[in-house]
Amino acid sequence: MSKTTTVTFEDVRKAADRIASSVIHTPFIHSQTLSEIAGAEIWIKLENLQFTASFKERGAANKLSTLSAAEAKRGVIAMSAGNHAQAVAYHAQRLGISATIVMPKSTPFVKVSRTRHHGARVLLEGETLADAAAFAHALAAKENLIFVHPYDDAAVIAGQGTVALEMLGERPALDCIVVPVGGGGLAAGAAVAADGLGRPTKIVGVEVESYAAAAQTLAGAAISVGGATIAEGIAVRDVGALPMSMLRAHGVDVVTVSERQIERAVILLVEIEKTVAEGAGAAPLAAVLAHRDRFAGKRVGLVISGGNIDTRILANVLMRGLVRDGRLIRLTVEVQDRPGALAKITESVARTGGNIVEVQHQRFFGVLSANIAEIELLIEAQDARHADAIVEDLRAGGAHVRQREFAADVPVLDTLA
């Protein structure tokens, strides 16, 4: 934990100079389509294009570059759910420093394997980040390792602040910058950068509802977090003491978004911007869409980070998006079990322009009569209206059709229709 009580603009400026040759000055692009959807001018800082796919590289590179020769020789240790882990491992390897990374057992496999790829000793300990942190602190004391905290460290915070420094250097008239909040290091560093440049730019942090520790703390409420989330990068129980004091000092607000809103943001980034971000990294876009009144008409910079989403999870998110948009429907069709029955059903779907993705002919389980067959269909449609037309044509042909219902949701591309 950092013993420094604050981080200054000069700290951020020096960090920018220190890491200039070690990290990528990532693109900061305007999104016309997302601007139309959000009702605001949206600019995207593509931190998912860093070598390890996250802004976390900035803090890790700065921290490791400030170590003395004696400290570097001792080696470093960090605890992380993934992105800080990869950042520390990569820059430690680059600087010739041995690194140990402690990760929760639930960390996505892709992040574990990529961290090991950078030459670090990876230990999977504990069910939560807090459990991993306790183990890492104990091991640091036992082996005399330098602890590199992912957010409660002045050098790390200063490094993260260089993101906002770059954004405001290119777009000085931004009304606000929206960043993901786990431990609060990025939001704190961004606030220092904006205030140091004399900009009226507001820094807004985003948490997933199930891990809203920063928002709860700022509101003076008891911290209550937990549960499954695809935003594991910001699934933090304990916000850093130093970042929290800085969030208060610089007037940073923190808003929350739901799991479903984060999924929607991941899908939009893939479909519209052709860029992949994990749940935590897509949270800023989710916030702009979930809190439209707050951002309407403003010039908004989004820090999009974390391209390390597990491909299986990404596939699940994309397919769930198709279901919620009505572009993928599951039907149970009951027909007389006689020759040609299945052909009649498939002809109906083809006639209405649907695409059968999966089909299962069920005669033995769940049917009402021995002469009735159930045909389970997974059908791809153009949109919800097209899906309704497919169902109506089947019913018009005399079939009894049941459609599996899903929880109502705002269609991902509803405002583009």
Secondary structure, DSSP 8 states (H G I E B T S, - for coil): ----S---HHHHHHHHHHHTTTS----EEE-HHHHHHHTSEEEEEEGGGSTTSSTHHHHHHHHHHT--HHHHHH-EEEE-SSHHHHHHHHHHHHHT--EEEEE-TTS-HHHHHHHHHTT-EEEE--SSHHHHHHHHHHHHHHHT-EE--SSS-HHHHHHHHHHHHHHHHH-TT-SEEEEE-SSSHHHHHHHHHHHHTT---EEEEEEEGGG-HHHHHHTT------S--S-GGG--SS--HHHHHHHHHTT-EEEEE-HHHHHHHHHHHHHTT-----HHHHHHHHHHHHTHHHHTTSEEEEEE------HHHHHHHHHHHHHHTTSEEEEEEEEESSTTHHHHHHHHHHHTT-EEEEEEEESSSS-SSTTEEEEEEEEE-SSHHHHHHHHHHHHHTT-EEEE--------TTGGG-
